[in-house]
Amino acid sequence: MKKLLFVLVVATLLLAACGGKPAEPPAGEPVEITFTMWGAPEELTVWQAVVDDFHAANPNITVNVDVSDWDSYWTKLNTLIAGGTPPDVFAMDAPLFLDWQSRGALLNLQPYIDANPGFLDGVYPQTLTAYQTPDGYYGLPRDFQTIVLFYNKDMFDAAGVDYPTADWTYDDLLTAAKALTLDTNNDGKIEQYGFWSDTWDMELLWSEAIWAYGGDIINAEHTKTLIGEPKAREAWKFIDSLYKEGVMPTPTAAGEYAGDLFQANMAAMTTIGHWAVPGYVQAGINFNVAQMPQGPAGRATSVNSAGFVVAKGSKHPDEAFKFIQFALSKAGQTRLAELGFAIPVLKSVAESDAYLKQPGDLDQRVFLDSVAFAHMKPVFKGYEEWAGVVGDGLIPVFDGEAELEATLDEVVAGADEVLANNQ
């Protein structure tokens, strides 16, 4: 993390030294801009379709798309910005936004938004919040995710377990998971887990559980970590029970498998976002989705977005914004709906057949209905380091090597220190 911070600080100094806005080429002169993003290789196909549509409407602007896997993406991005050759437009994960914006790496898009009245009309307001600062928007959402419960219909049918319903509680999830966990030979070798989810980051399970149990993640001022408060601890006890009951593989055990256990047909249920759908379809899984279970305080899920930002050092900011503007238009969002990885941020498109009637029997509306009880995934400075303190700190608990209560005390203290260092 220290290396990342150093690179970003250096990038800020380089950007500051560049001075004001670069001169734009004469109107009509051909311009090339770059758009860098993370994602699976197959995403390039759909994004190329978006770019081709944009080029047809703007023949003098060529957009070159570069797609990398998650880890490689951030390494490449840091290198480009530190070297003074940033991509014009690049993808941003909402929780990391403030770290980039606060270091001067991003262009303020508010003047462009002000010059285009009505541009953001119809965009889900929950997706805009993450990118708004007192100075205006330094980024905009391109799509969003709500977390829901995925279940393997074949595994449920074989075990004679009823499919999840809107009335399910977290206790119901645990009960079903026990019935769906198979150790056929009674030798301790699980052939099928009832449930699996990644608990390192908050997004897929524990933030939802904490909210549903009446707790919270962080205070409004981003100065205090709240995951150790009494109601939050009740949610942690439930999550820990999934491991203790043996219905979910420990982090170490899960690491023996390649990636997603639900996709590998090793788990009957998981909690994840829409980005997993194409992979599950390709794997031939007979699955559907349901809303997240209810807790003592009701039902909750998280909403997070991938966004667009423009590098402050872009030589073609006008063209960069024009591309973003197209991607957020009805035409661009409709094309993106075909990708199948996420939900369009333009409500009219999300409510249209382009999204709701994608191939297959998946109940796409579950993702949209979940917005009604969704909490925005927190966005704050130091998020990545904070997440590491929490995620790494709790692994020994879930591996059965440490006690939950004492470990939570240590984790909260370490997480609060990160917050204090980022004020």
N, C-alpha and C positions, 0 to 999 in steps of 0.2 A: 504493500500500500504506500510506503514511504517513497518508493521509486516512482509510482504513479503520480503522487503529489508533486514530486520534483519535476517530472516531465511537464505537468500541467502548468506549474509556476513558470518554467522556462518558456513554455508556449505563450503564456500571457505577456511576458516581457517582449517576446518577438512581435506579437501582435500590436502591442502598444507602440513599438518603435516604427510601425508601418505608417502611422499617421492617419489621415482622413480617408474618406471613401475613394476608391480608385476611379479613374476616369472611365466612363462607359464608351464603347465603340459607337461610331455613327449609326443612326437608325438604319436598319435593313442589312447591315453587315453581318455575315454569318458568325455565330458565337457557339462555342462548345463549353458545356458545364459538366461537372461530375456529380454523381449522386452515389454515396457510399452507404451501405447498410449491412446489417447482419441477417442471416437467414439460411435456410436450406437451399441447395443448388437449384431445386425445382422452382423456387420463388422467382428466380431470375426470369423465367419464361413469362410469367404474368406481368412482372414489372416491366419487362421489355415491351409487352403489349401496351401498357400504360404510356411508356415513353414513345412508342410509335404513334399512338393516338395524339399525344402532345405535339410531336413533330409535324404531324399532318396539319394540325391547327396553327403551328408556329414553325414554318419551314426554315426559318433562319436560325433556329435554336436546336442544337443537337445535345442530347443528354446521354452521357456515358455512365452506365450503371456498373457498380462493383459490389459483389455480394461475398461476404466471408462468414465463417462460423463465428459464434459469439466471442470466444476468447481471442481469436485472431483479429477480429474486427477492432476491438479496443486497442490492441497493441499497434495495429496498423494506423489507426486514427491518431494515437498519441505521437507516433513517429512523423506522420504527415504534418501535423500542426506544429510540432517542435521544429520541424525543418522548414517552416514557412511556406509549405505547399498544401494547404488544407483543401479538402473537397469543398465544392461550393455548397452543396446540400448534403447533410448526413443524418442518419437515423439516431434518435435519442430515446433511451429508456427513461420514462418519466421520473423514477426515484433518483436518478443520477443527474437530472437536469440542473439543479441549483449548484452542484459542484462545478459544472462547466460554465454556467452563466456567471457565477460569482467571480470567476477568474478571468473574465473578459474575453472568452473564446468565441462568444456568440454575438450575432448581429441582432439589434433590436428591430423586430418586425412591426412594431406599432405604427410607424409612419406609413407603411404599405397598407396596413389594415384600415387606418383612418382614411386613406385615399381611395378605398374601395368599400363604401358604405353597404352594409348588408352582407358582406362577404362571409361572416361567421353565423348568419342566421340559419337555424336548422341543425347546427352541430350540437350533439349532446353536451349540455353544460358541465356535467361531471368530468368530461374528458379535457375541458379547457383549463380547469382550475390549476392543474399541475404546472402549467407553463406561464402562468400570470405572475408578474412582479409589480411593485409599485411604479415602475417605469414603463410597464406595458408587457406585451408578449414577446419573449425571446425564442419561442418555439410554438409549434401547433401540433395537435394530435393528428395522426393519419388513420389510425384504427384503434380499437380497444378490445379488452378482454374482461369478461367476468368469469369467476371460477365456479364450476358446477360439479356435480357428482356424476361420474361416468360409471356404467356397469355393464358387464359382459352377460348378455342375455342367455347364452348357451350354458354358462356356468351356473347361473341362477336356476335355469330350468332343470339341469342335471341334479342339483341339490334340493330341488323342490322348495326353493325360497321365493317368496313373492318379490316382485320388482319394487324398487324404492318409490315412495309416493311423496306428495307435498306435505304429508303429515309426519314424516319421519323425524325422529330426534337423533341426537348423537348416540343415545343408548340403543336405539333401533339399529343404527349403523354397526355398533359393536356386536350386537346379538346376531345380525345377519353375517357379519364377518367371521364369527366363530363357526357358524354352520357351513360357511364356504371355504374354510381352511381345511386342506386335505393332507393327511399323513397316512396314506393307505397302508403302509407296511408297519406303522407304529414304531418306526426306528428313529424318529426325530428329524427325518429328512422331509421337509415340506414340499409337496409337489405343486401345491396351489395355495397361495395366500388369499385370505378373504379381502384384504385391503392393502393398498400401498400408496404412499405419497411422499414426495420429497419434503422433509421438514427442516432442511438447512435454512432456506429463505422463508420469509413469512407468507409469501403470496399464495401458496397452494393449499395450506391447511391451518397453520396455527393462528394467523391473524383472524381468519374467519371464526375459528373456535373461540378465541378471546373475546371478540365482539359479541358473539352469540351467548357467551356466559356473562356478559355485562361489563367486561373489562375494556381496556384500551391499550394502544401500543406506545404512544408518546404524547406528551402534553402539547398544547397549541403553540407554545413558544419554542418548542424543540429544545428544551433544556433538561427534561427529565424523562427517563425511560420508565414506562408504566407496566411492563410485562411481568413485574414481580408483585404487583398489587393483589389483594386477596381474591377478587373475582377472576383475574387473569390466571392466578395459580390453580383455580379449579379447572380451567381449560387445559392447562399443562398436565394436570393429573389425568385427565381423560386421554390426552395424546399419549402419555406415558403408559397408560393401561393397554393401549393397542399393541405396544411392544411387549409388555409384561404378559399379556394373554397369548402372545405368539401368533396373532392374526396379521401382523405386519412385520416384515423383515427388519432387523436392526440396520442402522446405516452401514455397518461393516459387512453384514450379510448381503445387503442389497448391492453393495459395491462389487460383489462377485459376478453379478449379471451385467450385461451390456445395456445400460440405459434404462428405458422405461419398462418396468415389469408388467404393466397392463398390456402394453403393445407386444411384449414377449409371451403373452398368454400365461403369465405366472401369477397374476392377481385378478380377482373378480371385480374389484372396484378401485377407483382412484379419483382424486380431485385435481382438476387441471383446467386449463383454458382451451379456447377454440383452436389454438394453434396446433393442438395434438390431433385434430380430426383427420387431416389428410393421411398422416402416418398410420392411424388406426384403420382407416378405410383400406389403405394399401396392404396392410397386414392381414386383411380378410376377417377382422373381428366383427362379430355380430353384437353390436352395442347400441346403447341409447344413453340419454342423460336425464338427470333430475335436478331439482333445486338442492342447494346445500341443506343439510339437516338443521333442525331447530335446536337451540340451546335454552337454558333457563330464562334468558332475556329476549328470546325470539330468534329470528333467522338473520343471518348476515353473510355477505360475501365481499370480495374485494373487486375493485375495478382499477385497471391499470392500462396504460396506453403506450404504444410506440409512437414517436413523434418525428416531425421534421424540424431541423434547425438549419440556419445558414451561418457559415463561418464568418466571423468578423473580418477575416482576411480575404474573403472571396473577391475576385476581380470582376465578377459579374453578378452583383446582388440583385439587380432588377430582373434578370433572366431567371435567377434562382428562385425568387419569389413567384415569378410567373408560373414556374413548374409546380411549386407547392399549391398555388391557386388552382391549377388544373387538377391536381391529384385530389383536392378537396371538393371539386365540383361534382355535380351529379354524374357526369360522364366518367370522370376518373374514379369516383367511389363505386360506381356500378361495375367497372372493370375490375377493381380490387376485390369486390365481393366474389368474383369468380375464383379468386385465389383460395378461398376456403380456410385460411389460417386465422382470420380474425373477423371482428364485427365492424362494419363501416361506421365512421363517426357521424356521418350525415344521416339524420334520423329517417328522412324520406326514403333513402336507399335501404337502410336496415329493415324498414317496414315493408319493403317491396319484394316481389317475387325473386329478384336477383339474389337476395340473401336468403329469404325464408324458404324458397323452393329449390334449394341446391339438390343435386342428385343424391338419392338414398332416402332412408326413412328417418333420419335423425330429426328430433324435435328441436329445430333451430330457435324457436321462440323462447325456450327455457333460458337461453343466454340473455335475451332481451328483457324478459320478465324479471330476471335477477337484478337488473339495474335498480329496481324499486327499493331494494334493501341492501344495496351495495355501499361500502365505504371506500373512499379513495385510498389507494395504497399510499402511505405517507411519503412525502417528498421533503427532504431536508439535507442540509450540508453535512457531509461526512457519512452519507448513507452506506456507501460500500464498506467502509471500515467498521461502522456500527454493526452492519449485517454479519460481517465476519466474526466479530466478537460474540454475537449471539449464536450464530449457526455453529461455529467451531466449539464454543463453550458447552453446548448442550449435547454434543455427540456422545461424550462418555456416559451421560444419563441414559440415553436411548440405547446405548450398547450394554447397559446393565452394569456399568463399572463405577457409577457415582450416584449419590443421592440427589433427588430433584430439588428439594428445598434449599439446601446449602449451596448447590451449584447455581441456582437462580440468583441467590444473593450475590455471588461472585460475578455472574454475568451482568447483572444490572449495574453493579459498581463500575465494571469495565466499560459498559455501553455509555453510562453517564459521563465517564471521563472523555470518551470520544466526542460527545455532544459539547462538553465544555471547551474542548480544543478547537471546535469549529464555530464558535460564536463570533 
